[in-house]
Amino acid sequence: MSDRVAAVDCGTNSIRLLIADVGRDGRLIDLHREMRIVRLGKGVDATGELNPEAIERTRAALHDYVDRMRDAGVGRVRMVATSATRDARNREDFFTMAAAELGRAVPGAQAEVITGDEEARLSFAGAVGELPADEGPFVVVDLGGGSTEVVLGEAAADGVQAAYSADIGCVRITERFLHTDPPTGEEAASARFFAAEQLAQAFGVVPVERARTWVGVAGTMTTLAAIALDLPEYDSDRVHLTRLSLDQVREVCRRLIGMTHEERAALGPMHPGRVDVIGGGAVITQLLADELARRAGVTELIVSEHDILDGIALSIA
């Protein structure tokens, strides 16, 4: 069997692909990364179901991903779905579609819904692999479209000490609270209050006060970093392992929350599919900066391009 693996992460907002070879030391050697905004979870918070049009958008992206897997000679594939699919009553429609597509590359391959706890552990494994062990313990935050995972642990294998998946994300919080362009102060305050309630539950389970280093992953965090760096366009190499002071984090979040849709869209690093939900992500990130400074005394945020996608690939390496 080929040592070439493929990982697919299907979240609330995006679907992402990693194709990699597995080195003799067990590390991944990247061959291809790709991300598309498909908004699979659009409306799930209100309706409890995946929209057929959203499933079709996801199928079209996955079809192209599978074509690339076949061309690359992938021997193993793992596809996971997270918050939106966990919450949907009609998720079997999604599974049927995914199995038909994945089977074209690896017979019998299927998508799976993972728990919030496993999502957190996979994110942690992908995020801390390149960081110095002596900067631990790490608190890794994976801020997605429908959920936010908070994980504490060390860089060693299976170093996770505690994890929690909170039911907040940039899509979920935007759809519930941020309806005006730009959001009103009352809307932003309501969003922050709700996020604070959800994160309080996470902090009740995860002893973040033990952390020395905060690592942020996923699209909200990487976009914030690119804006803080004043990049003319998105550059993953520049963003990866960027260190931002908490004052920088707060300032970028404040700007984004107060911007109109048109102003956000004009930002060079902004992906069109994030324009309408990045404000919700900024509300959550701003709150995290305040809480982690208060509870753990952290002074900066490290933004990693490596996250749950890498953890998925490592799990089958």
Order of alpha helices (4+ residues) and beta strands (2+ residues): beta-beta-beta-alpha-alpha-beta-alpha-alpha-beta-alpha-beta-beta-beta-alpha-alpha-beta-alpha-alpha-beta-alpha-alpha-alpha-beta-alpha
